[in-house]
Amino acid sequence: MKRTIILLLLPFALMQGAFAKTPEDPESPWTTSGFFSQQLNQVSFSHWAAGGESSLSSTSLLTLGANYKQDRIHWENKLELAFGIMKTEDAPTRKNQDLIDLVSKLGREVAPRLSTTALLNFKSQFAQGFNYPNDSVAVSRFMAPGYLILSAGLDYKPWEFLSVFVSPATGKITFVRDQSLADQGAFGVRPGENSRSEFGAMLRLAFEKEVFENVGLSSKLELFNNLTDENRSNRKNTDVNWQTTINMKVNRFITASILLHMIYDHDIPIPVGETPQGDTVYGPRLQVQQMLGVGLSYSF
């Protein structure tokens, strides 16, 4: 895993060192950015009559960007990493946030605010995940799942803070590199197989702006429809991935963050109940993750 992290960070480190604007090169076509936040939340009880459970959680967030723009060519790169753990009194340490999200978008302007664009998106996670309280069987790990999206289409930017990307030609590959999960058909792969390929259309909306003084809003909505599903009825189902983050800057080094992440994928089975015989019933459901934190932050 360490090797994977280094490989993901290396291109951005090279870009930042080699292409960032400097006093000697103010006209460089490259711009770089970064944001790091370390959030810590703690709750403690002692002889508390109303009851409660002490807990401690820590979350690290890192966002790196490297963008190129010259003449009609623009290349946008963004890497988002997040990892968090929590500990309650009687439970073992467990993760509560885990994300690897790399987006690279290369385009050529063909009209004002409109570009022909190729997009690459890789998503996965760092560590094992468990369906607590069962912590003996992993239900996810690095590259289980992993997602790779390759897409070609048009990118319309009515304003600098809003991107509307439409693609009629999008390939999506789901990886499940854990054989025990692959044998179960986890994350939509056929039982025993380690990957699943889909081809369809995608709509991607991205918004990033300081909406009020010291309040930044970042929201990304991705809609994907598999046009080649063998089950024709499934072609009516649209995969949804919507992530919204609000960063509220208290002062130079302290930021409060709110995260809402929602996923719907008809091909991912979620435990939804049990039969009278005690067997688990699976079905598609909306997956929701929420996070609120306050911590130290640094922008560069």
C-alpha positions as CSV (number, residue, x, y, z in Angstrom):
1,M,0.0,0.0,0.0
2,K,2.9,2.4,0.8
3,R,4.2,1.9,-2.8
4,T,0.8,2.7,-4.2
5,I,0.5,5.9,-2.2
6,I,3.9,7.0,-3.4
7,L,3.0,6.4,-7.0
8,L,-0.2,8.4,-6.6
9,L,1.6,11.3,-5.0
10,L,4.7,11.4,-7.2
11,P,3.2,13.0,-10.3
12,F,1.8,15.8,-8.3
13,A,5.0,16.4,-6.3
14,L,6.9,16.6,-9.6
15,M,4.4,19.0,-11.1
16,Q,4.5,21.2,-8.0
17,G,8.2,21.4,-8.0
18,A,8.8,21.7,-11.7
19,F,5.9,23.7,-13.0
20,A,4.6,25.9,-10.2
21,K,4.7,29.7,-10.8
22,T,7.8,31.3,-9.4
23,P,9.1,34.9,-9.4
24,E,11.6,33.9,-12.1
25,D,8.9,32.3,-14.2
26,P,5.6,34.3,-13.6
27,E,4.2,33.2,-17.0
28,S,4.3,29.5,-16.4
29,P,1.2,27.7,-17.8
30,W,1.1,25.6,-14.6
31,T,-0.7,26.4,-11.4
32,T,-0.6,24.1,-8.3
33,S,-2.6,24.1,-5.1
34,G,-3.0,22.0,-2.0
35,F,-5.1,21.7,1.1
36,F,-4.4,19.6,4.2
37,S,-6.7,19.2,7.2
38,Q,-6.2,17.2,10.4
39,Q,-9.5,16.9,12.3
40,L,-9.8,15.5,15.9
41,N,-13.1,14.9,17.7
42,Q,-13.3,13.7,21.3
43,V,-16.2,12.9,23.7
44,S,-15.6,11.9,27.3
45,F,-18.1,10.9,30.1
46,S,-17.5,10.3,33.8
47,H,-20.4,9.4,36.1
48,W,-22.8,10.9,33.5
49,A,-26.3,10.1,34.7
50,A,-27.9,10.4,31.2
51,G,-25.4,7.8,29.8
52,G,-23.1,7.9,26.9
53,E,-19.9,6.4,25.5
54,S,-16.5,8.1,25.3
55,S,-15.0,8.2,21.9
56,L,-12.0,9.6,20.0
57,S,-11.7,10.1,16.2
58,S,-9.1,11.5,13.9
59,T,-9.4,12.2,10.2
60,S,-6.8,13.4,7.7
61,L,-7.7,15.1,4.5
62,L,-5.4,16.0,1.6
63,T,-6.2,17.6,-1.7
64,L,-3.6,18.3,-4.4
65,G,-4.1,20.1,-7.7
66,A,-2.0,20.7,-10.8
67,N,-3.5,22.5,-13.7
68,Y,-2.0,23.5,-17.1
69,K,-3.5,26.1,-19.4
70,Q,-1.9,27.6,-22.6
71,D,-3.6,28.7,-25.8
72,R,-6.5,26.4,-26.3
73,I,-5.1,23.5,-24.3
74,H,-5.9,22.9,-20.6
75,W,-5.1,19.9,-18.4
76,E,-6.7,19.7,-14.9
77,N,-5.5,17.2,-12.3
78,K,-6.9,16.7,-8.8
79,L,-6.1,14.1,-6.2
80,E,-8.2,13.7,-3.0
81,L,-7.1,11.5,-0.2
82,A,-8.9,10.9,3.1
83,F,-8.4,8.5,6.0
84,G,-10.0,8.5,9.4
85,I,-10.1,6.3,12.5
86,M,-12.3,6.2,15.6
87,K,-12.1,4.5,19.0
88,T,-14.9,4.0,21.4
89,E,-14.7,2.6,25.0
90,D,-15.3,-1.1,24.4
91,A,-14.9,-1.4,20.6
92,P,-11.6,-1.8,18.7
93,T,-10.2,1.0,16.6
94,R,-12.0,1.2,13.2
95,K,-11.9,3.4,10.2
96,N,-14.7,5.9,9.5
97,Q,-13.3,7.6,6.4
98,D,-11.3,6.1,3.5
99,L,-10.9,7.6,0.0
100,I,-8.5,7.7,-2.9
101,D,-9.9,9.8,-5.8
102,L,-7.8,10.9,-8.8
103,V,-9.2,12.9,-11.7
104,S,-7.3,14.0,-14.8
105,K,-9.0,16.0,-17.5
106,L,-7.4,17.0,-20.8
107,G,-9.2,19.3,-23.1
108,R,-8.9,21.6,-26.2
109,E,-11.1,24.6,-26.5
110,V,-13.3,24.6,-29.7
111,A,-15.5,27.5,-28.8
112,P,-15.7,30.0,-26.0
113,R,-16.2,28.0,-22.7
114,L,-16.6,24.8,-24.6
115,S,-13.9,22.1,-25.0
116,T,-13.5,18.6,-26.4
117,T,-12.3,16.6,-23.4
118,A,-10.8,13.3,-22.3
119,L,-11.3,12.3,-18.7
120,L,-9.6,9.7,-16.5
121,N,-10.9,9.0,-13.0
122,F,-9.5,6.4,-10.5
123,K,-11.2,5.6,-7.2
124,S,-10.4,3.2,-4.4
125,Q,-9.5,3.1,-0.7
126,F,-6.5,2.4,1.5
127,A,-7.4,-0.1,4.1
128,Q,-9.7,-3.0,4.9
129,G,-13.3,-2.3,5.7
130,F,-15.6,-4.4,7.9
131,N,-19.4,-4.6,8.5
132,Y,-19.2,-4.0,12.2
133,P,-19.7,-5.5,14.8
134,N,-18.3,-8.3,12.7
135,D,-14.6,-7.4,12.4
136,S,-13.3,-10.8,11.4
137,V,-14.3,-10.8,7.7
138,A,-13.2,-7.9,5.5
139,V,-16.0,-6.6,3.1
140,S,-13.6,-4.2,1.3
141,R,-9.9,-3.4,0.9
142,F,-7.6,-1.6,-1.6
143,M,-8.7,-2.3,-5.1
144,A,-11.7,-4.2,-3.8
145,P,-13.4,-2.2,-5.0
146,G,-11.4,-0.1,-7.4
147,Y,-13.0,2.0,-10.2
148,L,-11.4,3.2,-13.4
149,I,-13.4,5.5,-15.7
150,L,-12.2,6.6,-19.1
151,S,-14.4,9.0,-21.0
152,A,-14.5,11.3,-24.0
153,G,-16.9,14.2,-24.5
154,L,-17.6,17.9,-24.2
155,D,-16.8,20.1,-21.3
156,Y,-18.8,23.3,-20.9
157,K,-17.7,26.0,-18.4
158,P,-20.2,28.9,-18.2
159,W,-18.1,30.1,-15.3
160,E,-14.7,29.2,-13.9
161,F,-16.3,27.6,-10.9
162,L,-18.7,25.3,-12.8
163,S,-18.0,22.4,-15.2
164,V,-20.6,20.5,-17.1
165,F,-19.0,17.4,-18.7
166,V,-21.2,15.3,-21.1
167,S,-19.9,12.1,-22.6
168,P,-21.6,9.6,-24.9
169,A,-18.6,7.3,-24.7
170,T,-17.6,6.2,-21.2
171,G,-15.9,3.0,-20.2
172,K,-16.1,2.0,-16.5
173,I,-14.1,-0.9,-15.0
174,T,-14.8,-2.2,-11.5
175,F,-12.0,-4.1,-9.9
176,V,-12.3,-6.6,-7.0
177,R,-8.8,-7.8,-6.4
178,D,-9.7,-9.8,-3.3
179,Q,-10.6,-13.3,-4.4
180,S,-12.9,-14.1,-1.5
181,L,-15.0,-11.0,-2.3
182,A,-14.8,-11.8,-6.0
183,D,-16.2,-15.3,-5.4
184,Q,-19.2,-13.7,-3.7
185,G,-19.9,-11.4,-6.6
186,A,-19.2,-8.3,-4.5
187,F,-19.6,-4.8,-6.1
188,G,-21.3,-6.1,-9.2
189,V,-18.7,-8.5,-10.6
190,R,-19.7,-12.0,-11.7
191,P,-18.9,-14.6,-8.9
192,G,-15.3,-15.7,-9.4
193,E,-14.3,-12.8,-11.6
194,N,-12.0,-9.9,-10.5
195,S,-13.3,-7.2,-12.8
196,R,-16.4,-5.9,-14.6
197,S,-16.4,-3.7,-17.7
198,E,-19.3,-1.4,-18.6
199,F,-19.8,1.1,-21.5
200,G,-22.3,3.9,-21.5
201,A,-22.9,7.6,-21.2
202,M,-21.9,9.9,-18.3
203,L,-22.8,13.4,-17.0
204,R,-20.5,15.0,-14.6
205,L,-21.2,18.3,-12.8
206,A,-18.4,19.9,-10.7
207,F,-18.8,23.1,-8.7
208,E,-16.1,24.7,-6.6
209,K,-16.4,28.3,-5.2
210,E,-16.1,30.5,-2.1
211,V,-19.8,31.1,-1.7
212,F,-19.4,33.4,1.3
213,E,-16.4,35.0,3.0
214,N,-14.2,32.1,4.3
215,V,-16.8,29.5,3.3
216,G,-15.9,27.3,0.4
217,L,-18.4,24.9,-1.3
218,S,-17.2,21.9,-3.5
219,S,-19.8,19.6,-5.0
220,K,-19.4,16.9,-7.6
221,L,-22.2,14.9,-9.1
222,E,-21.6,11.9,-11.5
223,L,-24.3,10.1,-13.3
224,F,-23.5,7.0,-15.4
225,N,-25.8,4.8,-17.4
226,N,-24.5,1.4,-18.7
227,L,-25.9,1.1,-22.3
228,T,-24.5,-2.4,-22.8
229,D,-25.9,-4.3,-19.8
230,E,-27.0,-7.8,-20.8
231,N,-30.1,-7.3,-18.7
232,R,-32.1,-4.8,-20.7
233,S,-34.1,-3.7,-17.7
234,N,-30.9,-2.7,-15.9
235,R,-30.2,-0.2,-18.7
236,K,-32.8,2.1,-17.1
237,N,-30.8,2.3,-13.9
238,T,-28.4,5.1,-13.5
239,D,-25.3,5.0,-11.1
240,V,-25.2,8.1,-8.9
241,N,-22.1,9.4,-7.1
242,W,-22.6,12.8,-5.4
243,Q,-20.1,14.3,-3.0
244,T,-20.4,17.7,-1.4
245,T,-17.9,19.4,1.0
246,I,-18.2,22.7,2.9
247,N,-15.1,24.2,4.4
248,M,-15.6,27.0,6.8
249,K,-12.4,28.9,7.7
250,V,-12.3,30.0,11.3
251,N,-8.8,31.5,11.1
252,R,-5.6,30.9,9.2
253,F,-5.1,27.4,10.6
254,I,-8.5,26.2,11.9
255,T,-11.3,25.0,9.6
256,A,-14.6,23.3,10.2
257,S,-15.7,20.8,7.5
258,I,-19.0,19.2,6.5
259,L,-19.0,16.2,4.1
260,L,-22.0,14.5,2.5
261,H,-21.3,11.6,0.2
262,M,-24.1,9.6,-1.5
263,I,-23.8,6.6,-3.8
264,Y,-26.4,4.6,-5.6
265,D,-25.3,1.6,-7.8
266,H,-28.0,-0.9,-8.7
267,D,-25.3,-3.6,-9.2
268,I,-23.9,-3.3,-5.6
269,P,-25.8,-5.7,-3.2
270,I,-26.5,-4.2,0.2
271,P,-27.9,-6.3,3.2
272,V,-31.5,-5.1,3.6
273,G,-33.0,-7.8,5.9
274,E,-33.5,-11.5,6.6
275,T,-35.8,-14.2,5.5
276,P,-37.9,-16.1,8.0
277,Q,-35.2,-18.9,7.7
278,G,-32.5,-16.4,8.8
279,D,-30.9,-15.9,5.4
280,T,-29.6,-12.4,4.5
281,V,-31.6,-10.6,1.9
282,Y,-29.6,-8.3,-0.5
283,G,-30.8,-5.4,-2.7
284,P,-29.7,-2.0,-4.1
285,R,-29.9,0.9,-1.6
286,L,-28.7,4.5,-1.4
287,Q,-25.4,4.6,0.5
288,V,-25.0,7.7,2.6
289,Q,-21.9,9.0,4.5
290,Q,-21.9,12.1,6.6
291,M,-19.0,13.8,8.4
292,L,-18.6,16.9,10.5
293,G,-15.2,17.9,11.9
294,V,-13.1,20.8,13.2
295,G,-9.3,20.8,13.0
296,L,-6.1,22.3,11.9
297,S,-5.7,23.1,8.2
298,Y,-3.2,24.5,5.8
299,S,-3.5,25.7,2.2
300,F,-0.6,25.9,-0.1
